[in-house]
């Protein structure tokens, strides 16, 4: 689904770049033709993309995605999590004798997150999923004329309101293949804490804790194969990056009028927020925020064009019942 969203957005971005040329002093008439000189039917291209992105799913209740006020109060002693100590099995320093302690370093937080999400996927609980996209205005760097045309692209993505009106409901025992990592029994394949930009794990003072991990930026990561046990891309090890091959197919359709020097997908500030029960070590909510900067450099009818726009995909997993 997200692959289709990105393909459609790149198509819109390519068209928008052509609109940007209209701001030049000369008049340019553009025909969209294929390699044989036949006119392209753009109306047949755009709808196909927009209908494919009806996505999805999940929680119209976004509540638990926002953690309770950051109270630094230590967890109550009656929470007595003997298995809390197990979360720090690979990072002893992060788990002192006090079994209620939460990890504070990136390595310990990554170890805990991996344990929590792997165990959740193995348990196959029931859950609700909502997924939607936005195109933040502050990250549109396409020029005055082109920025105004971004409304076209906005009409091709799934809004939060639409996603919440039609959440994806999953029953207990269903394979959670549409929760990162896709088509994988594991929820996290990242082992290098050096790929983490920031991380925190704080007690909420109500029997829950909130764990947050933000990764360093990465250009053009490729998704891992189904059932993979490792990933050469750190973004792919925790999120759903999109395949650029499909985008190249769209760009090919405009080859007659656009020469594309480069199309770069930069995943930036990808963040996962996990709220979990400190006593049972079970996840209550998961929120994945995956921004990608689409950077275009090329030439349309001999006029250089370049710019970028950001697509932010948000996935909310709530109502988790084991």
C-alpha positions as CSV (number, residue, x, y, z in Angstrom):
1,X,0.0,0.0,0.0
2,X,2.7,2.5,1.0
3,X,4.6,1.6,-2.2
4,X,1.6,2.6,-4.2
5,X,1.3,5.9,-2.2
6,X,4.9,6.8,-2.9
7,X,4.6,5.9,-6.6
8,X,1.6,8.2,-7.0
9,X,3.3,11.0,-5.1
10,X,6.4,10.7,-7.3
11,X,4.2,10.9,-10.3
12,X,2.5,14.0,-9.0
13,X,5.9,15.5,-8.1
14,X,7.1,14.9,-11.6
15,X,4.0,16.7,-13.0
16,X,4.4,19.5,-10.5
17,X,8.0,20.0,-11.7
18,X,6.6,20.7,-15.1
19,X,4.1,23.2,-13.7
20,X,7.1,25.0,-12.1
21,X,8.5,25.7,-15.5
22,X,5.4,27.8,-16.2
23,X,6.8,30.5,-14.0
24,X,9.6,31.2,-16.5
25,X,9.3,34.2,-18.9
26,X,8.9,32.0,-22.0
27,X,5.8,30.1,-23.0
28,X,6.3,26.3,-23.1
29,X,3.7,23.9,-24.5
30,X,4.2,20.4,-23.2
31,X,2.7,17.2,-24.6
32,X,2.9,14.0,-22.7
33,X,3.8,11.3,-25.1
34,X,5.3,7.8,-25.0
35,X,8.5,6.7,-26.8
36,X,6.5,6.2,-30.1
37,X,5.1,9.7,-30.0
38,X,1.6,8.8,-29.0
39,X,-0.2,11.1,-26.5
40,X,-0.3,9.8,-22.9
41,X,-3.7,9.7,-21.1
42,X,-2.7,11.2,-17.7
43,X,-6.2,10.8,-16.4
44,X,-5.8,7.1,-16.7
45,X,-2.5,7.2,-14.7
46,X,-3.4,9.3,-11.7
47,X,-6.7,7.6,-10.8
48,X,-5.0,4.2,-10.8
49,X,-2.7,5.5,-8.1
50,X,-5.3,7.2,-6.1
51,X,-7.6,4.3,-5.9
52,X,-4.8,2.0,-4.9
53,X,-4.1,4.0,-1.8
54,X,-7.4,3.6,0.0
55,X,-5.4,2.0,2.8
56,X,-5.9,1.6,5.8
57,X,-6.3,0.6,8.7
58,X,-6.4,0.9,12.3
59,X,-7.2,2.6,15.5
60,X,-9.6,5.5,15.6
61,X,-8.6,5.8,19.2
62,X,-5.2,7.5,19.2
63,X,-5.1,7.8,22.9
64,X,-2.3,5.7,24.2
65,X,0.0,6.9,21.5
66,X,0.6,10.0,23.6
67,X,2.4,9.0,26.8
68,X,1.4,10.3,30.2
69,X,3.2,13.3,31.5
70,X,6.9,12.6,31.9
71,X,6.9,11.8,35.6
72,X,10.2,10.4,36.6
73,X,8.7,8.5,39.5
74,X,10.2,5.1,40.0
75,X,7.9,2.1,39.4
76,X,6.1,0.8,42.5
77,X,7.9,-2.0,44.3
78,X,4.8,-4.2,44.1
79,X,5.2,-4.3,40.3
80,X,8.0,-6.8,41.2
81,X,8.9,-7.7,37.6
82,X,11.3,-10.6,37.9
83,X,11.1,-10.8,34.1
84,X,11.9,-7.1,33.8
85,X,15.5,-8.0,34.5
86,X,15.4,-10.3,31.6
87,X,14.9,-7.4,29.3
88,X,18.4,-6.3,29.9
89,X,19.9,-9.7,29.4
90,X,22.3,-8.5,26.7
91,X,23.1,-5.2,28.5
92,X,23.6,-5.9,32.2
93,X,24.7,-2.4,32.9
94,X,21.2,-1.2,32.0
95,X,19.6,-3.3,34.6
96,X,20.9,-2.9,38.2
97,X,19.9,-5.0,41.1
98,X,16.6,-3.1,41.3
99,X,14.6,-5.2,38.8
100,X,12.2,-2.3,38.3
101,X,14.8,-0.2,36.6
102,X,14.4,0.8,33.0
103,X,17.3,1.0,30.6
104,X,18.7,4.5,29.9
105,X,21.3,3.9,27.2
106,X,20.7,3.3,23.5
107,X,21.9,-0.3,23.5
108,X,19.7,-1.2,26.5
109,X,16.6,0.5,25.1
110,X,17.1,-1.2,21.7
111,X,17.4,-4.6,23.5
112,X,14.2,-4.0,25.5
113,X,12.3,-2.8,22.4
114,X,13.4,-5.8,20.4
115,X,12.2,-8.1,23.2
116,X,8.9,-6.4,23.6
117,X,8.0,-6.2,19.9
118,X,9.3,-9.7,19.1
119,X,7.2,-11.2,21.9
120,X,4.1,-9.3,20.8
121,X,4.3,-10.6,17.3
122,X,4.9,-14.1,18.5
123,X,1.8,-13.9,20.8
124,X,-0.3,-12.8,17.8
125,X,-2.7,-10.6,19.8
126,X,-5.8,-8.9,18.5
127,X,-5.3,-5.2,17.5
128,X,-6.6,-2.3,15.5
129,X,-4.4,-0.5,12.9
130,X,-4.8,2.9,11.4
131,X,-2.4,4.2,8.7
132,X,-2.4,7.6,7.0
133,X,-0.2,10.1,5.3
134,X,0.5,13.9,5.3
135,X,2.5,16.3,3.1
136,X,3.7,19.0,5.5
137,X,3.7,22.4,3.9
138,X,6.9,23.4,5.7
139,X,8.8,20.7,3.8
140,X,7.7,21.6,0.3
141,X,10.7,23.0,-1.6
142,X,9.3,23.1,-5.1
143,X,8.9,26.8,-5.8
144,X,5.9,29.1,-5.4
145,X,3.9,27.8,-8.4
146,X,4.6,24.1,-7.8
147,X,3.9,24.3,-4.0
148,X,0.4,25.6,-4.9
149,X,-0.2,22.6,-7.0
150,X,0.6,20.2,-4.2
151,X,-3.1,20.0,-3.5
152,X,-3.2,17.5,-6.4
153,X,-0.9,15.1,-4.5
154,X,-2.8,15.7,-1.2
155,X,-5.9,14.3,-2.9
156,X,-4.0,11.1,-3.6
157,X,-3.1,10.1,-0.1
158,X,-5.1,8.7,2.8
159,X,-6.0,11.3,5.5
160,X,-6.1,10.5,9.2
161,X,-9.9,11.1,9.3
162,X,-10.4,8.6,6.5
163,X,-8.2,6.0,8.0
164,X,-9.8,6.4,11.4
165,X,-13.2,6.0,9.9
166,X,-12.2,2.6,8.5
167,X,-9.7,1.0,10.9
168,X,-8.1,-2.4,10.1
169,X,-9.3,-4.9,12.7
170,X,-7.2,-8.0,13.4
171,X,-8.3,-11.0,15.5
172,X,-6.2,-12.9,18.0
173,X,-4.2,-15.5,16.2
174,X,-3.9,-13.6,13.0
175,X,-0.4,-13.2,11.7
176,X,0.7,-9.6,12.4
177,X,2.5,-9.4,9.0
178,X,1.4,-5.8,8.5
179,X,3.2,-4.6,11.6
180,X,6.9,-3.9,11.0
181,X,8.8,-5.8,10.0
182,X,6.6,-6.8,7.1
183,X,6.2,-10.5,6.4
184,X,8.6,-11.4,9.2
185,X,8.1,-13.1,12.6
186,X,10.4,-10.5,14.1
187,X,9.5,-7.0,15.0
188,X,13.0,-5.6,15.0
189,X,16.2,-6.7,13.2
190,X,18.4,-3.8,14.3
191,X,21.4,-4.7,16.4
192,X,23.6,-1.7,15.9
193,X,22.7,1.0,18.5
194,X,25.0,3.4,16.6
195,X,22.2,3.8,14.1
196,X,20.0,5.3,16.8
197,X,19.8,9.1,16.8
198,X,17.9,9.4,20.1
199,X,16.3,7.0,22.5
200,X,14.4,7.2,25.8
201,X,12.5,4.9,28.2
202,X,10.5,6.6,30.9
203,X,8.1,5.4,33.6
204,X,4.7,7.0,33.3
205,X,3.8,6.5,37.0
206,X,0.7,4.5,36.2
207,X,2.1,1.0,35.7
208,X,3.2,1.8,32.1
209,X,6.4,3.1,30.5
210,X,7.0,4.8,27.2
211,X,9.9,3.8,25.0
212,X,10.9,6.0,22.0
213,X,13.5,5.3,19.4
214,X,14.5,7.7,16.5
215,X,16.9,6.5,13.8
216,X,19.6,8.4,12.0
217,X,18.7,9.4,8.4
218,X,19.2,7.0,5.5
219,X,19.1,7.4,1.7
220,X,17.2,4.8,-0.5
221,X,16.9,1.9,1.9
222,X,15.5,-1.3,0.4
223,X,12.9,-3.4,2.2
224,X,14.1,-6.7,3.6
225,X,13.0,-10.0,2.0
226,X,10.2,-11.9,3.6
227,X,11.5,-13.9,6.6
228,X,14.9,-12.2,6.6
229,X,17.0,-12.5,9.8
230,X,19.1,-9.4,9.2
231,X,19.1,-6.2,7.2
232,X,21.9,-4.1,5.6
233,X,19.7,-1.0,6.0
234,X,18.9,0.2,9.5
235,X,15.6,1.8,8.4
236,X,14.4,-1.6,7.0
237,X,15.3,-3.2,10.3
238,X,12.5,-1.4,12.1
239,X,10.2,0.2,9.5
240,X,8.6,-0.3,6.1
241,X,10.7,1.5,3.5
242,X,9.3,1.6,0.0
243,X,10.9,0.0,-3.1
244,X,12.2,2.6,-5.6
245,X,11.8,0.2,-8.5
246,X,8.1,1.0,-8.9
247,X,8.9,4.7,-8.9
248,X,11.4,4.3,-11.7
249,X,8.6,2.7,-13.8
250,X,6.4,5.9,-13.3
251,X,9.3,8.2,-14.2
252,X,9.8,6.1,-17.4
253,X,6.4,7.2,-18.5
254,X,7.6,10.8,-18.6
255,X,10.8,10.1,-20.4
256,X,9.8,12.0,-23.5
257,X,9.5,15.3,-21.6
258,X,11.5,14.9,-18.4
259,X,15.1,13.8,-18.0
260,X,15.6,12.6,-14.5
261,X,19.1,13.0,-13.2
262,X,18.3,11.6,-9.7
263,X,15.4,10.7,-7.5
264,X,16.5,10.2,-3.9
265,X,14.3,9.0,-1.0
266,X,15.8,10.1,2.3
267,X,14.2,8.6,5.4
268,X,14.6,11.1,8.2
269,X,13.6,11.1,11.8
270,X,11.9,7.7,11.6
271,X,10.5,7.2,15.1
272,X,8.7,4.4,16.9
273,X,6.9,5.0,20.2
274,X,6.0,2.0,22.3
275,X,3.9,2.1,25.5
276,X,4.0,-1.1,27.5
277,X,3.0,-2.5,30.9
278,X,6.0,-2.6,33.2
279,X,4.8,-5.6,35.2
280,X,3.7,-7.9,32.4
281,X,6.1,-6.5,29.8
282,X,3.3,-6.5,27.2
283,X,2.9,-3.7,24.6
284,X,-0.2,-1.6,24.9
285,X,0.3,0.7,21.9
286,X,2.7,1.1,19.0
287,X,3.1,4.2,16.8
288,X,5.4,4.3,13.8
289,X,6.1,7.7,12.2
290,X,8.1,7.4,9.0
291,X,8.9,10.6,7.1
292,X,10.6,10.4,3.7
293,X,12.0,13.3,1.7
294,X,11.5,12.8,-2.0
295,X,14.2,14.8,-3.8
296,X,14.0,15.3,-7.6
297,X,16.8,16.6,-9.9
298,X,16.2,16.7,-13.6
299,X,15.4,18.7,-16.7
300,X,12.1,19.4,-18.4
301,X,12.1,20.7,-22.0
302,X,15.7,21.9,-21.5
303,X,14.9,23.8,-18.3
304,X,16.6,22.5,-15.1
305,X,14.3,21.5,-12.3
306,X,15.0,20.4,-8.8
307,X,13.1,20.3,-5.5
308,X,11.7,18.1,-2.8
309,X,8.6,17.3,-0.8
310,X,8.1,15.2,2.4
311,X,5.7,12.4,2.8
312,X,5.0,11.4,6.4
313,X,3.4,7.9,6.9
314,X,2.0,7.2,10.4
315,X,0.9,3.8,11.6
316,X,-1.0,3.5,14.9
317,X,-1.4,0.1,16.5
318,X,-3.9,0.2,19.4
319,X,-6.5,-2.0,21.2
320,X,-3.9,-4.7,21.7
321,X,-5.5,-7.7,23.4
322,X,-3.4,-10.9,24.2
